[in-house]
Amino acid sequence: MTANIMGRTICALGDAASMPVQSFVKHFGAEFEYHIENKSASCRRKCSARAVKST
């Protein structure tokens, strides 16, 4: 979704607003996936292992 916003808006706020979201997904994507799949935010050990594998 953020790729559709970056560089396609007249207002610079569109670009600025999408940058943190891209960074969160890049660095914490495993945590987001775990929370969505398990309806729980306790993901420390499992997500850290997945994040290391994906980078």
Backbone as CSV, one residue per row, in Angstrom:
resi,resn,N_x,N_y,N_z,CA_x,CA_y,CA_z,C_x,C_y,C_z
1,MET,0.826,-1.191,0.000,0.000,0.000,0.000,0.871,1.256,0.000
2,THR,1.940,1.247,0.768,2.761,2.450,0.844,3.435,2.752,-0.487
3,ALA,3.686,1.737,-1.297,4.285,1.966,-2.615,3.332,2.760,-3.507
4,ASN,2.033,2.622,-3.281,1.055,3.380,-4.049,0.994,4.841,-3.623
5,ILE,1.474,5.143,-2.433,1.425,6.512,-1.919,2.709,7.276,-2.249
6,MET,3.855,6.604,-2.078,5.158,7.263,-2.275,5.285,7.849,-3.683
7,GLY,5.517,9.156,-3.753,5.745,9.831,-5.023,4.518,10.057,-5.871
8,ARG,3.341,9.732,-5.364,2.129,9.877,-6.166,1.141,10.886,-5.593
9,THR,1.579,11.643,-4.607,0.691,12.629,-4.017,1.252,14.030,-4.244
10,ILE,0.385,14.990,-4.275,0.817,16.377,-4.422,1.433,16.861,-3.117
11,CYS,0.833,16.444,-2.031,1.274,16.877,-0.715,2.433,16.004,-0.219
12,ALA,3.449,16.610,0.315,4.597,15.863,0.844,4.216,15.037,2.063
13,LEU,3.103,15.352,2.684,2.652,14.589,3.839,2.388,13.128,3.466
14,GLY,1.925,12.869,2.257,1.683,11.492,1.814,2.955,10.680,1.849
15,ASP,4.049,11.218,1.314,5.336,10.527,1.353,5.827,10.374,2.781
16,ALA,5.736,11.437,3.542,6.230,11.412,4.919,5.431,10.438,5.783
17,ALA,4.157,10.314,5.541,3.323,9.417,6.343,3.569,7.951,6.004
18,SER,3.971,7.661,4.780,4.166,6.264,4.403,5.541,5.725,4.795
19,MET,6.508,6.592,5.001,7.861,6.136,5.337,7.944,5.349,6.652
20,PRO,7.336,5.817,7.748,7.405,5.021,8.986,6.724,3.660,8.838
21,VAL,5.641,3.600,8.092,4.938,2.332,7.899,5.833,1.347,7.161
22,GLN,6.523,1.805,6.124,7.451,0.937,5.397,8.540,0.415,6.327
23,SER,9.067,1.275,7.169,10.121,0.885,8.091,9.612,-0.122,9.120
24,PHE,8.415,0.103,9.666,7.851,-0.830,10.644,7.684,-2.218,10.037
25,VAL,7.138,-2.275,8.835,6.913,-3.565,8.190,8.238,-4.242,7.857
26,LYS,9.214,-3.465,7.426,10.526,-4.025,7.090,11.198,-4.633,8.317
27,HIS,11.171,-3.926,9.425,11.900,-4.362,10.613,11.096,-5.246,11.563
28,PHE,9.783,-5.127,11.549,8.947,-5.854,12.497,7.851,-6.657,11.809
29,GLY,8.066,-7.026,10.578,7.060,-7.761,9.813,6.638,-9.058,10.476
30,ALA,7.595,-9.776,11.053,7.274,-11.044,11.719,6.326,-10.821,12.892
31,GLU,6.535,-9.750,13.635,5.659,-9.450,14.757,4.243,-9.131,14.288
32,PHE,4.121,-8.374,13.201,2.802,-8.056,12.655,2.091,-9.335,12.218
33,GLU,2.801,-10.202,11.503,2.211,-11.453,11.040,1.766,-12.315,12.219
34,TYR,2.608,-12.435,13.225,2.275,-13.243,14.399,1.025,-12.709,15.089
35,HIS,0.962,-11.411,15.266,-0.182,-10.799,15.943,-1.469,-11.037,15.155
36,ILE,-1.417,-10.907,13.852,-2.603,-11.109,13.017,-3.042,-12.572,13.064
37,GLU,-2.085,-13.496,12.935,-2.415,-14.916,12.899,-2.869,-15.453,14.256
38,ASN,-2.263,-14.976,15.345,-2.515,-15.552,16.668,-3.331,-14.677,17.601
39,LYS,-3.697,-13.504,17.175,-4.472,-12.572,18.001,-3.795,-12.319,19.342
40,SER,-2.478,-12.297,19.326,-1.693,-12.104,20.533,-0.440,-11.323,20.190
41,ALA,-0.002,-10.483,21.107,1.184,-9.679,20.840,2.430,-10.247,21.503
42,SER,2.329,-11.416,22.139,3.502,-11.997,22.801,4.253,-12.869,21.809
43,CYS,5.261,-12.303,21.190,5.923,-12.940,20.062,7.436,-12.876,20.172
44,ARG,7.985,-12.489,21.261,9.406,-12.141,21.348,10.347,-13.187,20.778
45,ARG,10.335,-14.386,21.291,11.309,-15.382,20.852,11.032,-15.882,19.448
46,LYS,9.800,-16.215,19.152,9.453,-16.770,17.845,9.692,-15.754,16.736
47,CYS,9.290,-14.520,16.953,9.425,-13.507,15.913,10.879,-13.110,15.720
48,SER,11.651,-13.064,16.770,13.062,-12.702,16.644,13.783,-13.720,15.775
49,ALA,13.470,-14.987,15.917,14.081,-16.028,15.104,13.685,-15.883,13.652
50,ARG,12.421,-15.563,13.395,11.961,-15.368,12.016,12.599,-14.153,11.389
51,ALA,12.749,-13.071,12.169,13.341,-11.841,11.650,14.798,-12.072,11.260
52,VAL,15.514,-12.854,12.040,16.910,-13.138,11.737,17.014,-13.939,10.449
53,LYS,16.106,-14.912,10.248,16.129,-15.727,9.035,15.816,-14.917,7.799
54,SER,14.892,-13.936,7.904,14.455,-13.185,6.723,15.414,-12.076,6.322
55,THR,16.340,-11.672,7.195,17.260,-10.592,6.842,18.545,-11.101,6.282
